[in-house]
């Protein structure tokens, strides 16, 4: 079994609705971020958008800030 297969087994993929619930954000917010290219990394297969929990956690860590000024 490859590493990717093991990751997929242990890190089930979430639908946009599940990912939005996980992040406490709206489904439409995630859709807008996909379009803008600055949201969480996602997988698109057969027309379906999916998110891994690991990618969502990684994205959340990148959103941490120590100040409200600047970006």
PyMOL Python script that loads the backbone (N, CA, C, O; Angstrom):
from pymol import cmd

cmd.read_pdbstr("""\
ATOM      1  N   UNK A   1       0.848  -1.182   0.000  1.00  0.00           N
ATOM      2  CA  UNK A   1       0.000   0.000   0.000  1.00  0.00           C
ATOM      3  C   UNK A   1       0.890   1.242   0.000  1.00  0.00           C
ATOM      4  O   UNK A   1       1.852   1.325   0.764  1.00  0.00           O
ATOM      5  N   UNK A   2       0.568   2.186  -0.847  1.00  0.00           N
ATOM      6  CA  UNK A   2       1.372   3.407  -0.940  1.00  0.00           C
ATOM      7  C   UNK A   2       1.037   4.348   0.208  1.00  0.00           C
ATOM      8  O   UNK A   2       0.014   4.205   0.877  1.00  0.00           O
ATOM      9  N   UNK A   3       1.930   5.318   0.419  1.00  0.00           N
ATOM     10  CA  UNK A   3       1.704   6.313   1.464  1.00  0.00           C
ATOM     11  C   UNK A   3       0.413   7.083   1.207  1.00  0.00           C
ATOM     12  O   UNK A   3      -0.356   7.331   2.136  1.00  0.00           O
ATOM     13  N   UNK A   4       0.168   7.464  -0.058  1.00  0.00           N
ATOM     14  CA  UNK A   4      -1.051   8.207  -0.379  1.00  0.00           C
ATOM     15  C   UNK A   4      -2.301   7.406  -0.042  1.00  0.00           C
ATOM     16  O   UNK A   4      -3.281   7.962   0.455  1.00  0.00           O
ATOM     17  N   UNK A   5      -2.271   6.119  -0.306  1.00  0.00           N
ATOM     18  CA  UNK A   5      -3.422   5.274   0.002  1.00  0.00           C
ATOM     19  C   UNK A   5      -3.649   5.220   1.506  1.00  0.00           C
ATOM     20  O   UNK A   5      -4.790   5.252   1.967  1.00  0.00           O
ATOM     21  N   UNK A   6      -2.558   5.137   2.275  1.00  0.00           N
ATOM     22  CA  UNK A   6      -2.688   5.119   3.735  1.00  0.00           C
ATOM     23  C   UNK A   6      -3.237   6.441   4.256  1.00  0.00           C
ATOM     24  O   UNK A   6      -4.070   6.456   5.162  1.00  0.00           O
ATOM     25  N   UNK A   7      -2.774   7.547   3.687  1.00  0.00           N
ATOM     26  CA  UNK A   7      -3.269   8.858   4.105  1.00  0.00           C
ATOM     27  C   UNK A   7      -4.759   8.959   3.824  1.00  0.00           C
ATOM     28  O   UNK A   7      -5.516   9.443   4.666  1.00  0.00           O
ATOM     29  N   UNK A   8      -5.192   8.506   2.643  1.00  0.00           N
ATOM     30  CA  UNK A   8      -6.601   8.569   2.286  1.00  0.00           C
ATOM     31  C   UNK A   8      -7.446   7.710   3.229  1.00  0.00           C
ATOM     32  O   UNK A   8      -8.578   8.075   3.546  1.00  0.00           O
ATOM     33  N   UNK A   9      -6.906   6.576   3.678  1.00  0.00           N
ATOM     34  CA  UNK A   9      -7.646   5.718   4.590  1.00  0.00           C
ATOM     35  C   UNK A   9      -7.867   6.398   5.932  1.00  0.00           C
ATOM     36  O   UNK A   9      -8.965   6.347   6.486  1.00  0.00           O
ATOM     37  N   UNK A  10      -6.820   7.036   6.456  1.00  0.00           N
ATOM     38  CA  UNK A  10      -6.901   7.623   7.784  1.00  0.00           C
ATOM     39  C   UNK A  10      -7.438   9.039   7.767  1.00  0.00           C
ATOM     40  O   UNK A  10      -7.900   9.529   8.797  1.00  0.00           O
ATOM     41  N   UNK A  11      -7.391   9.706   6.637  1.00  0.00           N
ATOM     42  CA  UNK A  11      -7.816  11.099   6.538  1.00  0.00           C
ATOM     43  C   UNK A  11      -8.955  11.186   5.529  1.00  0.00           C
ATOM     44  O   UNK A  11      -8.758  11.613   4.391  1.00  0.00           O
ATOM     45  N   UNK A  12     -10.153  10.776   5.959  1.00  0.00           N
ATOM     46  CA  UNK A  12     -11.280  10.761   5.032  1.00  0.00           C
ATOM     47  C   UNK A  12     -11.546  12.153   4.479  1.00  0.00           C
ATOM     48  O   UNK A  12     -11.328  13.159   5.154  1.00  0.00           O
ATOM     49  N   UNK A  13     -12.014  12.189   3.259  1.00  0.00           N
ATOM     50  CA  UNK A  13     -12.256  13.459   2.583  1.00  0.00           C
ATOM     51  C   UNK A  13     -13.621  14.019   2.972  1.00  0.00           C
ATOM     52  O   UNK A  13     -14.588  13.278   3.148  1.00  0.00           O
ATOM     53  N   UNK A  14     -13.676  15.331   3.099  1.00  0.00           N
ATOM     54  CA  UNK A  14     -14.895  16.018   3.502  1.00  0.00           C
ATOM     55  C   UNK A  14     -15.530  16.726   2.313  1.00  0.00           C
ATOM     56  O   UNK A  14     -14.826  17.239   1.443  1.00  0.00           O
ATOM     57  N   UNK A  15     -16.836  16.753   2.276  1.00  0.00           N
ATOM     58  CA  UNK A  15     -17.552  17.543   1.278  1.00  0.00           C
ATOM     59  C   UNK A  15     -17.392  19.021   1.647  1.00  0.00           C
ATOM     60  O   UNK A  15     -16.988  19.329   2.768  1.00  0.00           O
ATOM     61  N   UNK A  16     -17.699  19.938   0.729  1.00  0.00           N
ATOM     62  CA  UNK A  16     -17.646  21.359   1.092  1.00  0.00           C
ATOM     63  C   UNK A  16     -18.527  21.695   2.304  1.00  0.00           C
ATOM     64  O   UNK A  16     -18.147  22.519   3.136  1.00  0.00           O
ATOM     65  N   UNK A  17     -19.685  21.069   2.403  1.00  0.00           N
ATOM     66  CA  UNK A  17     -20.569  21.318   3.552  1.00  0.00           C
ATOM     67  C   UNK A  17     -19.913  20.863   4.854  1.00  0.00           C
ATOM     68  O   UNK A  17     -19.959  21.574   5.858  1.00  0.00           O
ATOM     69  N   UNK A  18     -19.305  19.681   4.834  1.00  0.00           N
ATOM     70  CA  UNK A  18     -18.628  19.172   6.026  1.00  0.00           C
ATOM     71  C   UNK A  18     -17.413  20.025   6.372  1.00  0.00           C
ATOM     72  O   UNK A  18     -17.154  20.305   7.542  1.00  0.00           O
ATOM     73  N   UNK A  19     -16.663  20.439   5.338  1.00  0.00           N
ATOM     74  CA  UNK A  19     -15.486  21.284   5.557  1.00  0.00           C
ATOM     75  C   UNK A  19     -15.891  22.631   6.137  1.00  0.00           C
ATOM     76  O   UNK A  19     -15.227  23.146   7.037  1.00  0.00           O
ATOM     77  N   UNK A  20     -16.973  23.203   5.630  1.00  0.00           N
ATOM     78  CA  UNK A  20     -17.460  24.486   6.146  1.00  0.00           C
ATOM     79  C   UNK A  20     -17.848  24.350   7.617  1.00  0.00           C
ATOM     80  O   UNK A  20     -17.538  25.220   8.430  1.00  0.00           O
ATOM     81  N   UNK A  21     -18.516  23.273   7.945  1.00  0.00           N
ATOM     82  CA  UNK A  21     -18.895  23.024   9.341  1.00  0.00           C
ATOM     83  C   UNK A  21     -17.643  22.869  10.205  1.00  0.00           C
ATOM     84  O   UNK A  21     -17.576  23.413  11.307  1.00  0.00           O
ATOM     85  N   UNK A  22     -16.663  22.136   9.712  1.00  0.00           N
ATOM     86  CA  UNK A  22     -15.406  21.910  10.430  1.00  0.00           C
ATOM     87  C   UNK A  22     -14.688  23.233  10.714  1.00  0.00           C
ATOM     88  O   UNK A  22     -14.124  23.416  11.793  1.00  0.00           O
ATOM     89  N   UNK A  23     -14.710  24.160   9.736  1.00  0.00           N
ATOM     90  CA  UNK A  23     -14.026  25.453   9.869  1.00  0.00           C
ATOM     91  C   UNK A  23     -14.909  26.534  10.492  1.00  0.00           C
ATOM     92  O   UNK A  23     -14.439  27.637  10.773  1.00  0.00           O
ATOM     93  N   UNK A  24     -16.175  26.219  10.704  1.00  0.00           N
ATOM     94  CA  UNK A  24     -17.147  27.200  11.195  1.00  0.00           C
ATOM     95  C   UNK A  24     -17.275  28.379  10.228  1.00  0.00           C
ATOM     96  O   UNK A  24     -17.335  29.538  10.637  1.00  0.00           O
ATOM     97  N   UNK A  25     -17.314  28.051   8.942  1.00  0.00           N
ATOM     98  CA  UNK A  25     -17.481  29.034   7.870  1.00  0.00           C
ATOM     99  C   UNK A  25     -18.637  28.572   6.985  1.00  0.00           C
ATOM    100  O   UNK A  25     -19.159  27.473   7.169  1.00  0.00           O
ATOM    101  N   UNK A  26     -19.034  29.395   6.040  1.00  0.00           N
ATOM    102  CA  UNK A  26     -20.138  29.010   5.153  1.00  0.00           C
ATOM    103  C   UNK A  26     -19.616  28.280   3.912  1.00  0.00           C
ATOM    104  O   UNK A  26     -18.460  28.434   3.518  1.00  0.00           O
ATOM    105  N   UNK A  27     -20.487  27.497   3.324  1.00  0.00           N
ATOM    106  CA  UNK A  27     -20.162  26.793   2.086  1.00  0.00           C
ATOM    107  C   UNK A  27     -19.854  27.805   0.985  1.00  0.00           C
ATOM    108  O   UNK A  27     -18.940  27.601   0.186  1.00  0.00           O
ATOM    109  N   UNK A  28     -20.620  28.897   0.945  1.00  0.00           N
ATOM    110  CA  UNK A  28     -20.383  29.911  -0.093  1.00  0.00           C
ATOM    111  C   UNK A  28     -19.035  30.599   0.100  1.00  0.00           C
ATOM    112  O   UNK A  28     -18.394  30.975  -0.881  1.00  0.00           O
ATOM    113  N   UNK A  29     -18.597  30.771   1.337  1.00  0.00           N
ATOM    114  CA  UNK A  29     -17.278  31.360   1.595  1.00  0.00           C
ATOM    115  C   UNK A  29     -16.195  30.453   1.004  1.00  0.00           C
ATOM    116  O   UNK A  29     -15.269  30.932   0.349  1.00  0.00           O
ATOM    117  N   UNK A  30     -16.314  29.152   1.236  1.00  0.00           N
ATOM    118  CA  UNK A  30     -15.336  28.210   0.674  1.00  0.00           C
ATOM    119  C   UNK A  30     -15.349  28.260  -0.850  1.00  0.00           C
ATOM    120  O   UNK A  30     -14.290  28.224  -1.476  1.00  0.00           O
ATOM    121  N   UNK A  31     -16.529  28.342  -1.453  1.00  0.00           N
ATOM    122  CA  UNK A  31     -16.631  28.412  -2.917  1.00  0.00           C
ATOM    123  C   UNK A  31     -15.944  29.671  -3.442  1.00  0.00           C
ATOM    124  O   UNK A  31     -15.237  29.618  -4.449  1.00  0.00           O
ATOM    125  N   UNK A  32     -16.144  30.785  -2.776  1.00  0.00           N
ATOM    126  CA  UNK A  32     -15.492  32.041  -3.183  1.00  0.00           C
ATOM    127  C   UNK A  32     -13.979  31.938  -3.048  1.00  0.00           C
ATOM    128  O   UNK A  32     -13.250  32.446  -3.901  1.00  0.00           O
ATOM    129  N   UNK A  33     -13.503  31.301  -2.010  1.00  0.00           N
ATOM    130  CA  UNK A  33     -12.059  31.150  -1.801  1.00  0.00           C
ATOM    131  C   UNK A  33     -11.465  30.206  -2.848  1.00  0.00           C
ATOM    132  O   UNK A  33     -10.332  30.414  -3.282  1.00  0.00           O
ATOM    133  N   UNK A  34     -12.209  29.165  -3.264  1.00  0.00           N
ATOM    134  CA  UNK A  34     -11.725  28.292  -4.338  1.00  0.00           C
ATOM    135  C   UNK A  34     -11.562  29.092  -5.616  1.00  0.00           C
ATOM    136  O   UNK A  34     -10.558  28.956  -6.314  1.00  0.00           O
ATOM    137  N   UNK A  35     -12.545  29.926  -5.926  1.00  0.00           N
ATOM    138  CA  UNK A  35     -12.504  30.747  -7.132  1.00  0.00           C
ATOM    139  C   UNK A  35     -11.338  31.736  -7.083  1.00  0.00           C
ATOM    140  O   UNK A  35     -10.655  31.943  -8.086  1.00  0.00           O
ATOM    141  N   UNK A  36     -11.112  32.340  -5.926  1.00  0.00           N
ATOM    142  CA  UNK A  36     -10.026  33.316  -5.766  1.00  0.00           C
ATOM    143  C   UNK A  36      -8.659  32.637  -5.656  1.00  0.00           C
ATOM    144  O   UNK A  36      -7.627  33.262  -5.899  1.00  0.00           O
ATOM    145  N   UNK A  37      -8.661  31.356  -5.287  1.00  0.00           N
ATOM    146  CA  UNK A  37      -7.403  30.620  -5.167  1.00  0.00           C
ATOM    147  C   UNK A  37      -6.651  30.869  -3.875  1.00  0.00           C
ATOM    148  O   UNK A  37      -5.453  30.600  -3.796  1.00  0.00           O
ATOM    149  N   UNK A  38      -7.342  31.382  -2.851  1.00  0.00           N
ATOM    150  CA  UNK A  38      -6.636  31.649  -1.597  1.00  0.00           C
ATOM    151  C   UNK A  38      -7.254  30.949  -0.387  1.00  0.00           C
ATOM    152  O   UNK A  38      -7.027  31.350   0.754  1.00  0.00           O
ATOM    153  N   UNK A  39      -8.021  29.920  -0.641  1.00  0.00           N
ATOM    154  CA  UNK A  39      -8.615  29.152   0.448  1.00  0.00           C
ATOM    155  C   UNK A  39      -7.838  27.868   0.685  1.00  0.00           C
ATOM    156  O   UNK A  39      -6.725  27.702   0.186  1.00  0.00           O
ATOM    157  N   UNK A  40      -8.430  26.967   1.448  1.00  0.00           N
ATOM    158  CA  UNK A  40      -7.785  25.676   1.703  1.00  0.00           C
ATOM    159  C   UNK A  40      -7.592  24.885   0.408  1.00  0.00           C
ATOM    160  O   UNK A  40      -8.396  24.983  -0.519  1.00  0.00           O
ATOM    161  N   UNK A  41      -6.533  24.117   0.362  1.00  0.00           N
ATOM    162  CA  UNK A  41      -6.284  23.229  -0.777  1.00  0.00           C
ATOM    163  C   UNK A  41      -7.410  22.195  -0.833  1.00  0.00           C
ATOM    164  O   UNK A  41      -7.846  21.681   0.197  1.00  0.00           O
ATOM    165  N   UNK A  42      -7.865  21.903  -2.033  1.00  0.00           N
ATOM    166  CA  UNK A  42      -8.948  20.936  -2.195  1.00  0.00           C
ATOM    167  C   UNK A  42      -8.618  19.960  -3.311  1.00  0.00           C
ATOM    168  O   UNK A  42      -7.682  20.157  -4.085  1.00  0.00           O
ATOM    169  N   UNK A  43      -9.409  18.909  -3.368  1.00  0.00           N
ATOM    170  CA  UNK A  43      -9.267  17.874  -4.389  1.00  0.00           C
ATOM    171  C   UNK A  43     -10.537  17.906  -5.228  1.00  0.00           C
ATOM    172  O   UNK A  43     -11.640  17.995  -4.688  1.00  0.00           O
ATOM    173  N   UNK A  44     -10.385  17.834  -6.529  1.00  0.00           N
ATOM    174  CA  UNK A  44     -11.559  17.772  -7.404  1.00  0.00           C
ATOM    175  C   UNK A  44     -11.444  16.502  -8.231  1.00  0.00           C
ATOM    176  O   UNK A  44     -10.507  16.328  -9.011  1.00  0.00           O
ATOM    177  N   UNK A  45     -12.399  15.635  -8.048  1.00  0.00           N
ATOM    178  CA  UNK A  45     -12.399  14.379  -8.775  1.00  0.00           C
ATOM    179  C   UNK A  45     -13.809  14.096  -9.273  1.00  0.00           C
ATOM    180  O   UNK A  45     -14.767  14.103  -8.499  1.00  0.00           O
ATOM    181  N   UNK A  46     -13.924  13.850 -10.556  1.00  0.00           N
ATOM    182  CA  UNK A  46     -15.230  13.577 -11.143  1.00  0.00           C
ATOM    183  C   UNK A  46     -16.223  14.712 -10.936  1.00  0.00           C
ATOM    184  O   UNK A  46     -17.429  14.479 -10.854  1.00  0.00           O
ATOM    185  N   UNK A  47     -15.724  15.928 -10.854  1.00  0.00           N
ATOM    186  CA  UNK A  47     -16.589  17.085 -10.651  1.00  0.00           C
ATOM    187  C   UNK A  47     -16.919  17.379  -9.199  1.00  0.00           C
ATOM    188  O   UNK A  47     -17.519  18.410  -8.894  1.00  0.00           O
ATOM    189  N   UNK A  48     -16.533  16.480  -8.298  1.00  0.00           N
ATOM    190  CA  UNK A  48     -16.823  16.668  -6.876  1.00  0.00           C
ATOM    191  C   UNK A  48     -15.632  17.311  -6.172  1.00  0.00           C
ATOM    192  O   UNK A  48     -14.488  16.904  -6.373  1.00  0.00           O
ATOM    193  N   UNK A  49     -15.908  18.307  -5.352  1.00  0.00           N
ATOM    194  CA  UNK A  49     -14.874  18.979  -4.564  1.00  0.00           C
ATOM    195  C   UNK A  49     -14.811  18.306  -3.198  1.00  0.00           C
ATOM    196  O   UNK A  49     -15.839  18.068  -2.564  1.00  0.00           O
ATOM    197  N   UNK A  50     -13.598  18.004  -2.753  1.00  0.00           N
ATOM    198  CA  UNK A  50     -13.393  17.393  -1.443  1.00  0.00           C
ATOM    199  C   UNK A  50     -12.193  18.040  -0.766  1.00  0.00           C
ATOM    200  O   UNK A  50     -11.277  18.532  -1.425  1.00  0.00           O
ATOM    201  N   UNK A  51     -12.217  18.031   0.568  1.00  0.00           N
ATOM    202  CA  UNK A  51     -11.132  18.580   1.376  1.00  0.00           C
ATOM    203  C   UNK A  51     -10.636  17.509   2.334  1.00  0.00           C
ATOM    204  O   UNK A  51     -11.429  16.726   2.858  1.00  0.00           O
ATOM    205  N   UNK A  52      -9.335  17.470   2.564  1.00  0.00           N
ATOM    206  CA  UNK A  52      -8.814  16.589   3.607  1.00  0.00           C
ATOM    207  C   UNK A  52      -8.726  17.389   4.901  1.00  0.00           C
ATOM    208  O   UNK A  52      -8.492  18.597   4.880  1.00  0.00           O
ATOM    209  N   UNK A  53      -8.912  16.714   6.012  1.00  0.00           N
ATOM    210  CA  UNK A  53      -8.788  17.393   7.309  1.00  0.00           C
ATOM    211  C   UNK A  53      -7.386  17.969   7.479  1.00  0.00           C
ATOM    212  O   UNK A  53      -7.224  19.063   8.020  1.00  0.00           O
ATOM    213  N   UNK A  54      -6.383  17.242   7.021  1.00  0.00           N
ATOM    214  CA  UNK A  54      -4.999  17.720   7.143  1.00  0.00           C
ATOM    215  C   UNK A  54      -4.812  19.033   6.389  1.00  0.00           C
ATOM    216  O   UNK A  54      -4.142  19.939   6.886  1.00  0.00           O
ATOM    217  N   UNK A  55      -5.397  19.146   5.192  1.00  0.00           N
ATOM    218  CA  UNK A  55      -5.279  20.385   4.413  1.00  0.00           C
ATOM    219  C   UNK A  55      -6.006  21.529   5.104  1.00  0.00           C
ATOM    220  O   UNK A  55      -5.528  22.663   5.090  1.00  0.00           O
ATOM    221  N   UNK A  56      -7.151  21.245   5.705  1.00  0.00           N
ATOM    222  CA  UNK A  56      -7.895  22.282   6.420  1.00  0.00           C
ATOM    223  C   UNK A  56      -7.116  22.762   7.640  1.00  0.00           C
ATOM    224  O   UNK A  56      -7.057  23.961   7.913  1.00  0.00           O
ATOM    225  N   UNK A  57      -6.522  21.826   8.370  1.00  0.00           N
ATOM    226  CA  UNK A  57      -5.720  22.198   9.538  1.00  0.00           C
ATOM    227  C   UNK A  57      -4.500  23.012   9.127  1.00  0.00           C
ATOM    228  O   UNK A  57      -4.156  23.993   9.787  1.00  0.00           O
ATOM    229  N   UNK A  58      -3.850  22.614   8.049  1.00  0.00           N
ATOM    230  CA  UNK A  58      -2.683  23.339   7.548  1.00  0.00           C
ATOM    231  C   UNK A  58      -3.074  24.765   7.155  1.00  0.00           C
ATOM    232  O   UNK A  58      -2.361  25.715   7.477  1.00  0.00           O
ATOM    233  N   UNK A  59      -4.185  24.913   6.473  1.00  0.00           N
ATOM    234  CA  UNK A  59      -4.651  26.234   6.064  1.00  0.00           C
ATOM    235  C   UNK A  59      -4.976  27.095   7.286  1.00  0.00           C
ATOM    236  O   UNK A  59      -4.639  28.279   7.327  1.00  0.00           O
ATOM    237  N   UNK A  60      -5.635  26.489   8.286  1.00  0.00           N
ATOM    238  CA  UNK A  60      -5.976  27.241   9.497  1.00  0.00           C
ATOM    239  C   UNK A  60      -4.721  27.752  10.200  1.00  0.00           C
ATOM    240  O   UNK A  60      -4.692  28.886  10.678  1.00  0.00           O
ATOM    241  N   UNK A  61      -3.687  26.917  10.263  1.00  0.00           N
ATOM    242  CA  UNK A  61      -2.433  27.353  10.892  1.00  0.00           C
ATOM    243  C   UNK A  61      -1.844  28.547  10.158  1.00  0.00           C
ATOM    244  O   UNK A  61      -1.258  29.432  10.781  1.00  0.00           O
ATOM    245  N   UNK A  62      -1.995  28.577   8.846  1.00  0.00           N
ATOM    246  CA  UNK A  62      -1.488  29.686   8.050  1.00  0.00           C
ATOM    247  C   UNK A  62      -2.275  30.971   8.237  1.00  0.00           C
ATOM    248  O   UNK A  62      -1.827  32.040   7.823  1.00  0.00           O
ATOM    249  N   UNK A  63      -3.445  30.876   8.858  1.00  0.00           N
ATOM    250  CA  UNK A  63      -4.280  32.053   9.091  1.00  0.00           C
ATOM    251  C   UNK A  63      -3.995  32.724  10.434  1.00  0.00           C
ATOM    252  O   UNK A  63      -4.569  33.769  10.739  1.00  0.00           O
ATOM    253  N   UNK A  64      -3.116  32.131  11.230  1.00  0.00           N
ATOM    254  CA  UNK A  64      -2.819  32.698  12.547  1.00  0.00           C
ATOM    255  C   UNK A  64      -2.121  34.042  12.412  1.00  0.00           C
ATOM    256  O   UNK A  64      -1.251  34.224  11.560  1.00  0.00           O
ATOM    257  N   UNK A  65      -2.512  34.969  13.256  1.00  0.00           N
ATOM    258  CA  UNK A  65      -1.936  36.312  13.254  1.00  0.00           C
ATOM    259  C   UNK A  65      -1.626  36.741  14.684  1.00  0.00           C
ATOM    260  O   UNK A  65      -2.255  36.272  15.632  1.00  0.00           O
ATOM    261  N   UNK A  66      -0.656  37.633  14.828  1.00  0.00           N
ATOM    262  CA  UNK A  66      -0.316  38.171  16.140  1.00  0.00           C
ATOM    263  C   UNK A  66      -0.736  39.622  16.283  1.00  0.00           C
ATOM    264  O   UNK A  66      -0.631  40.192  17.369  1.00  0.00           O
ATOM    265  N   UNK A  67      -1.214  40.228  15.199  1.00  0.00           N
ATOM    266  CA  UNK A  67      -1.608  41.628  15.222  1.00  0.00           C
ATOM    267  C   UNK A  67      -2.774  41.851  14.265  1.00  0.00           C
ATOM    268  O   UNK A  67      -2.927  41.120  13.286  1.00  0.00           O
ATOM    269  N   UNK A  68      -3.581  42.845  14.544  1.00  0.00           N
ATOM    270  CA  UNK A  68      -4.690  43.177  13.648  1.00  0.00           C
ATOM    271  C   UNK A  68      -4.273  44.159  12.567  1.00  0.00           C
ATOM    272  O   UNK A  68      -5.039  44.412  11.637  1.00  0.00           O
ATOM    273  N   UNK A  69      -3.078  44.715  12.673  1.00  0.00           N
ATOM    274  CA  UNK A  69      -2.605  45.638  11.634  1.00  0.00           C
ATOM    275  C   UNK A  69      -1.857  44.869  10.556  1.00  0.00           C
ATOM    276  O   UNK A  69      -1.215  43.858  10.842  1.00  0.00           O
ATOM    277  N   UNK A  70      -1.936  45.336   9.337  1.00  0.00           N
ATOM    278  CA  UNK A  70      -1.259  44.665   8.221  1.00  0.00           C
ATOM    279  C   UNK A  70      -1.940  43.374   7.858  1.00  0.00           C
ATOM    280  O   UNK A  70      -3.055  43.088   8.295  1.00  0.00           O
ATOM    281  N   UNK A  71      -1.238  42.586   7.038  1.00  0.00           N
ATOM    282  CA  UNK A  71      -1.822  41.308   6.630  1.00  0.00           C
ATOM    283  C   UNK A  71      -1.193  40.216   7.344  1.00  0.00           C
ATOM    284  O   UNK A  71      -1.550  39.056   7.137  1.00  0.00           O
TER     285      UNK A  71
END
""", "prot")
cmd.dss("prot")
cmd.show_as("cartoon", "prot")
cmd.util.cbc("prot")
cmd.orient("prot")
